[in-house]
Amino acid sequence: MVGGRLRCLGSIQHLKNRFGDGLMMHTKLAHIPVEAILDMVDQEFSTKPTLNLTDMQETCRHLGKPERANYLSINHPTAYTLIESLTKNHNVRAKDFCTWWLTENRFEAFQSFLVNAMQRSHGTSQLLERQNDVCRFKLSGSQLLLSSIFSLLEGCKGELHVDEYTVAQTTLEQIFNNFASQQTQEKGVARGLVVAPVPEAHEDYVAVH
């Protein structure tokens, strides 16, 4: 039952077969080197050691990523640290902003690479969760193989700064967690979780024989 509606009825194996398609991939991106952070501070904020919200929003536009101004929210999986600092200290250190900015650059580069790679193999990738440097994706495709994903990640580890990764078939717990995330009664969503739209009623009703 999800949100008071019957979504599926059947055995454990049926649940896995019906909702466990694809692979689950966890990745952890490497931390940004201190040298890269300090270089950005020198280039962009040599005379401004601390920033307010307006400064950060203007910097997003100045650096060609105006959409990131909308990320500056307590609900964002990485930008929340900046907002917490802003609330507590009334400003954000330029060094912390640069760390966040470069982290976003790395994540976006990795996500773009993954989307393009899956499209080339007629598959899809879906971001399910992101917490700081760690992210979780669902990979789907009719010709998807564990070996091909391992090969893909090994080939991009250095260039895209992938520190750790795991790839596995979807577990029953993950299927239940996905159902739970679609509860319409739940008004709050944990920071970093990406909630999929709830399918129309009756779409997944399955009879037990």
C-alpha positions as CSV (number, residue, x, y, z in Angstrom):
1,M,0.0,0.0,0.0
2,V,1.3,3.5,-0.9
3,G,-0.7,6.5,0.2
4,G,-3.7,4.4,0.9
5,R,-3.7,2.8,-2.5
6,L,-2.8,-0.7,-3.6
7,R,0.3,-0.6,-5.7
8,C,1.3,-4.3,-5.9
9,L,0.2,-7.7,-4.4
10,G,2.4,-10.7,-4.8
11,S,5.4,-12.7,-3.7
12,I,8.9,-11.3,-2.8
13,Q,10.2,-12.5,-6.2
14,H,7.3,-10.9,-8.0
15,L,8.1,-7.6,-6.3
16,K,11.8,-7.8,-7.4
17,N,10.8,-8.8,-10.9
18,R,8.2,-6.0,-11.2
19,F,9.9,-3.1,-9.5
20,G,13.6,-4.1,-9.2
21,D,14.6,-3.5,-12.8
22,G,18.0,-2.0,-13.5
23,L,21.1,-1.5,-11.3
24,M,21.8,0.6,-8.2
25,M,25.0,2.6,-8.3
26,H,26.6,4.4,-5.4
27,T,29.5,6.7,-6.1
28,K,31.7,8.9,-3.9
29,L,33.6,11.8,-5.6
30,A,37.0,12.8,-4.3
31,H,37.3,15.9,-2.1
32,I,38.4,19.1,-3.9
33,P,42.2,19.7,-3.4
34,V,43.0,22.7,-1.1
35,E,45.2,24.2,-3.9
36,A,42.3,24.4,-6.3
37,I,40.1,26.0,-3.7
38,L,42.7,28.6,-2.8
39,D,43.3,29.4,-6.5
40,M,39.6,30.2,-7.0
41,V,39.6,32.3,-3.8
42,D,42.6,34.3,-5.2
43,Q,41.0,34.7,-8.6
44,E,37.5,35.6,-7.5
45,F,37.6,36.9,-3.9
46,S,41.1,38.3,-3.3
47,T,39.6,41.4,-1.6
48,K,36.4,39.8,-0.2
49,P,37.0,37.1,2.5
50,T,33.4,36.7,3.4
51,L,30.1,36.8,1.4
52,N,26.4,37.4,2.1
53,L,23.5,35.8,0.2
54,T,23.5,38.6,-2.5
55,D,27.2,38.2,-3.1
56,M,26.8,34.4,-3.6
57,Q,23.9,34.9,-6.0
58,E,25.7,37.5,-8.0
59,T,28.8,35.2,-8.2
60,C,26.7,32.4,-9.6
61,R,25.6,34.7,-12.4
62,H,29.1,36.1,-12.9
63,L,30.6,32.6,-13.2
64,G,28.0,31.7,-15.9
65,K,25.8,29.4,-13.7
66,P,22.9,31.6,-12.8
67,E,20.7,28.6,-12.0
68,R,22.9,27.8,-9.0
69,A,21.6,30.9,-7.2
70,N,18.4,28.8,-6.8
71,Y,20.5,26.0,-5.1
72,L,21.2,28.3,-2.2
73,S,18.6,26.7,0.1
74,I,18.6,24.8,3.3
75,N,17.0,21.9,1.4
76,H,19.8,21.5,-1.2
77,P,22.1,18.5,-0.6
78,T,25.3,20.5,-0.6
79,A,24.4,24.2,-0.5
80,Y,22.6,23.8,2.9
81,T,26.0,24.1,4.6
82,L,26.4,27.7,3.2
83,I,22.9,28.6,4.4
84,E,23.6,27.2,7.8
85,S,26.8,29.3,8.0
86,L,24.9,32.3,6.8
87,T,22.2,31.9,9.5
88,K,24.7,31.3,12.3
89,N,27.5,33.8,11.3
90,H,25.6,36.2,9.0
91,N,28.2,35.5,6.3
92,V,30.0,32.7,4.4
93,R,33.7,32.4,4.0
94,A,34.8,32.8,0.4
95,K,36.8,29.6,0.9
96,D,33.7,27.6,1.8
97,F,31.8,29.0,-1.2
98,C,34.6,28.0,-3.6
99,T,34.7,24.5,-2.1
100,W,30.9,24.2,-2.8
101,W,31.2,25.6,-6.3
102,L,34.0,23.3,-7.3
103,T,32.1,20.3,-5.8
104,E,29.1,21.2,-7.9
105,N,31.3,21.4,-11.0
106,R,32.5,17.9,-10.3
107,F,29.1,16.4,-9.7
108,E,27.6,18.0,-12.8
109,A,30.5,16.7,-14.9
110,F,30.0,13.2,-13.6
111,Q,26.2,13.3,-14.0
112,S,26.5,14.6,-17.5
113,F,29.0,11.9,-18.4
114,L,26.7,9.2,-17.0
115,V,23.6,10.5,-18.8
116,N,25.5,10.6,-22.1
117,A,27.0,7.1,-21.6
118,M,23.7,5.6,-20.8
119,Q,22.0,7.2,-23.8
120,R,24.7,5.8,-26.1
121,S,23.7,2.3,-24.9
122,H,20.0,3.0,-25.1
123,G,19.6,3.2,-21.3
124,T,18.8,5.8,-18.7
125,S,20.2,7.0,-15.4
126,Q,18.1,8.5,-12.6
127,L,19.5,10.4,-9.6
128,L,17.8,9.0,-6.5
129,E,19.8,10.6,-3.7
130,R,22.7,12.9,-3.1
131,Q,24.4,13.6,0.2
132,N,27.5,15.8,0.0
133,D,30.1,13.8,-2.1
134,V,28.0,10.7,-2.2
135,C,25.2,10.1,-4.8
136,R,23.0,7.2,-5.7
137,F,21.7,6.5,-9.2
138,K,19.3,3.9,-10.7
139,L,20.5,2.7,-14.1
140,S,18.1,1.0,-16.5
141,G,18.4,-0.5,-19.9
142,S,17.4,-3.7,-21.8
143,Q,21.1,-4.5,-22.5
144,L,22.5,-3.3,-19.1
145,L,25.3,-5.5,-17.7
146,L,27.2,-5.2,-14.5
147,S,30.5,-5.7,-16.3
148,S,29.8,-2.8,-18.7
149,I,29.1,-0.4,-15.8
150,F,32.2,-1.5,-14.0
151,S,34.2,-0.9,-17.2
152,L,32.6,2.5,-17.7
153,L,33.4,3.7,-14.1
154,E,36.9,2.3,-14.2
155,G,37.5,4.2,-17.4
156,C,36.4,7.6,-16.0
157,K,37.7,7.3,-12.4
158,G,40.7,9.5,-12.9
159,E,39.2,12.2,-15.2
160,L,36.0,12.6,-13.2
161,H,37.5,12.1,-9.7
162,V,35.5,9.0,-8.7
163,D,36.9,8.0,-5.4
164,E,34.7,5.0,-4.6
165,Y,31.8,3.2,-6.3
166,T,29.5,0.2,-5.9
167,V,27.1,-1.3,-8.4
168,A,24.5,-4.0,-7.6
169,Q,21.1,-5.2,-8.5
170,T,18.1,-3.6,-6.7
171,T,17.4,-5.0,-3.3
172,L,14.0,-5.6,-1.7
173,E,14.8,-2.9,0.9
174,Q,15.5,-0.3,-1.8
175,I,12.2,-1.2,-3.5
176,F,10.3,-0.7,-0.2
177,N,12.2,2.6,0.4
178,N,11.2,3.8,-3.1
179,F,7.5,3.0,-2.3
180,A,7.8,4.8,1.1
181,S,9.2,7.9,-0.6
182,Q,6.0,8.2,-2.6
183,Q,3.7,8.4,0.4
184,T,1.5,11.4,-0.3
185,Q,0.9,11.8,3.5
186,E,4.6,12.6,4.0
187,K,4.9,16.4,3.6
188,G,8.6,16.5,4.4
189,V,11.3,14.9,2.3
190,A,14.8,14.2,3.6
191,R,17.4,16.5,2.2
192,G,19.1,14.9,-0.8
193,L,16.3,12.5,-1.7
194,V,14.8,12.8,-5.2
195,V,11.2,11.7,-5.0
196,A,9.8,10.1,-8.2
197,P,6.2,11.1,-9.2
198,V,3.5,8.7,-7.9
199,P,2.0,6.7,-10.8
200,E,-1.7,6.9,-11.6
201,A,-4.0,4.8,-9.5
202,H,-4.5,1.2,-10.7
203,E,-1.4,1.3,-12.8
204,D,0.5,-1.4,-10.9
205,Y,-2.3,-3.6,-9.5
206,V,-1.3,-7.2,-9.9
207,A,-3.5,-10.2,-9.1
208,V,-2.2,-13.2,-7.1
209,H,-2.9,-16.6,-8.6
